[in-house]
């Protein structure tokens, strides 16, 4: 039997509820360590996700984060023994489409969230809420889908239709801020640091901790080069669309970018 993790790591959390949530996650990690059974967490906030991933990395356990929506911030984590292979469907997530019955009505994010909480559901049973072309998408655990399909009929003052989403969701594009940045090279860490206004070491930390994707693929090498049309996403912070680059008179590289800052829900 492998060792169990010392629960002193829970001191990281000052808030009582957060510490209790972290304790449950630690119990799941210990099950993986002692019996090598794969475990699936509830939907986690960005901070809780960051913490448990650091624990999993330290214990050299395998894990996969899945949120049901592109670049989701609230995710369920499938965790297993080193070398385990995990698939997204093991997260048991369903994507629901929510639309107002009145085609002229405009739903708001706070209406969706408030009505879900009004049904008495815990926040860890559903993930991100993202706007679509004609409504909203909500990632949920499979276990609460029957309840939502049968009982979720209103959001705020609006009557709604709820259905299981099929195919690729027609998400609204974020409103990007067009900017021009100047860097010494087109290395990933340099571009991220300049785009988000953080230190180079901080950008490197994001990359090595697995928080960065380039065009949908995870990247862990800070020296990775970027190209025009690349989309770089930094979990918890936002995305950068690289438009075009040119050389400056001082032998630097100027990038025209679109910056999409994160909106955490």
N, C-alpha and C positions, 0 to 999 in steps of 0.2 A: 504493500500500500504506500502510495506516495505521501509526502508531507502535506499538511493542510496549512493554508495561509494564516499567518498571525493576524488576529482581528484588530491589532493596533493600527492597521492601515486605515481603519474607519475614522480615526481622529482627524483625518483630512476634512471631514464634514462637521461643521459647527451646528448647522440646522438639524433639529431632531428628526424631522420627516425625511430629509435627505439622507441622514445617517442610517435610518431604518431601511430605506430603499437600497442603499449601498450594501447593507448587511445581507439582504435577500440575494443580491447579485453575487456577493462573496460566497454564499451558501451554494449557489449554482457552480461557481468556479471550483469549489472544493469537491463537489460531486464529480466534476470532470477529472480532477486530479486523483481522487480516490478510487473511482469506479470506471473512469474513462467513458462515461455516458455523455453523449452530446446534449447540450442544453440550449434553450432559446429564451432570451430575455423578453420582458415587456418592451413597449416603445420607450426609448430613453431620451431625455433632454440632451442638448449638446454637451453640457458640463458633465453629466453622469456618463455619457458615452465616452467622453475623453478620459475620464478617470478609470472606467473599467477596462478600456483598451490598453491603458498603461499597465494595469495589473496583468492582463493576458500576455502582453509582450514580455513582461518580466518573467512570467512563468513559462514562457516559450510554448504557449498553447496556440492552436490554430483557431481562427475565427473569421466570420464573414458578417459584415453589416449590410442590412437590407431595409429599405424604407418604402418600397412600392412606387416611388416617384423619382424622377431624375434628380440627382444631387440632393436627395432628402436629408434633412438635418435631424429629424426624429426617426430613429431606426430601431429595429430589433436586431440583436446580435446572436448569431448561431456560434456556439463555442464548442470546441472538441479537443481531443488529444493531438499532440504534435503529429503532423502527417495526415490527419483526417482531411477528407475532401467533403466540402459542404456546397450545397446548391441553394440558390435564392428561394426556391419554392419551399424549402424547409422552414423558412420564417413564417409561413402560413399567414400571408398578408393578402387582403382583398382590397381592391380599389373601387370606391363607390363614386358614382356621378350624382350630383345634387343640382336640381334645376327648379326654378320657381314655376309654379303652374301658370301664373300670370306672365305672359311673355314680355310684358312691358316693365315688369318689376326688376330691380337690380339688387341682387343679394350682396351682402357685405361679409367679410371674414368674421367679424365679431358676432354676427347673427348665427353663422354656422357653429362656431365654437361654443357660444352661449347655449344654443339649443341642444348640443350634444351633452354638455355638462348638466343641463336641465333634465335630461333623461336619467340622471343618476350614474352616469358612466365615469369610471376613473380615467384620468388623463393618459395613463399608460396603456390604455386599450386602443387608442387611435394615434396616428402619427401626424404627418404634415397635412395642412389644408392649403391647397393651391388653386388659384383662379384659372378657369378655362374660358374658352370663347363664348360659351353660353351658360355658364354656371360654375360650380366648384367641384374639385376632386378631393376625396378624403381617403387616406390610407387607414385601414382598420385591421384588427385581428379577425381571423375567420370566425371565431366563437361568437362575436357580437353582430355578425352580418344579419342573421334572422331577425334579431330584435330591431335593428335599424330599418330593415326593409318593411317590417310590419308596424312599427310604432313611431318612427320618425317622420312626422307629417308637416311640421312647421319649423321655420327658422325666423325668429323675430315675429313679425306680424304676417309673414308671407307663407302661404301654402307651398309645399315643395313635393317634387317627385324624386324618389331615390331609387337608383338601380345599380346593378353591378356593371362597371365599366368594362367594355371589351375593346381590344386593340390599343393603339397608341393614344394617350390622352392629348387633346388639343389645347395644351396649356397656353396661357397668354404670355407673350415674351416680356421679360422684365424691361423696365425703362433704364437703358444704359446711359452712363455719363461719358461723352466722348472727350478724350484727353490725349495729350502728347507727352510722352515721357522720354527722357534721354538716359541711356545706360552705356557702360563701358563695353559690354558684350551682350549677346542674346542668350546668355545662360538663363535657365529657368529661375534660379534664386535671385538673380539681379533684376529680372523683369517683375517678379512678384513683389520684391521689397520696394521697388520704385512705385509700382501701381497702387499698392495698399498703404504706402507711407510707413513701412516698418523697417527695422534693421535687417541687414543681410543675414545675420545669425538667426534672427527670428524666422525669416523666410526659409532658411535651411532646415530649421527645426520642424516647420510644417511639413516639408518635403520628406525628411527622413522618418517622421512619425506616421507617414501614410495618409496625410490629410489633403494631398494634392493629386488631381487628375489632369491629364492633358488629352484633350479630344476623347474623353470618356475612359481612358486607361490610366490606372494608377502609376505614379512615378515616384521613385525613391532616390534617384540620383540627382544631386543638386546641379551637376554640370550639364544636364540635359539641355539641348538647344531648342529654341522655339522657332516656329515658322509662321508666315502670314496665314491667316484663317484658322490658326490653332485656337481652341477654347480651353482656357486653364481655369479649373475650379478649385477653390481653397475652402475646405469644409469649415463652415461657421463664419466665413468672412465674405464670400461672394465669388464672382467669376470675372475673368478678363478675356475679351475677344480681341485677338491681335489682328489688326486690319492691314497695315502696310508699314514698311520700314525704309529708312533712308540714312545715308551717312551725313554727318555734320562736318563743318569746317575743322573742327577740333578732333577729328578721327573718332568720334563717338557714334552711337547708333540711336537714331530717333524713331520711336515707335508711335504710331497712331493707334489708340486702343479704345474699346468700349468697356467701361467698368460697371459691373452690376453688383452693387453692395448687397450683402445678405439681409434678408428680412426674416428673423426668427419667429416662428409661431409655436 
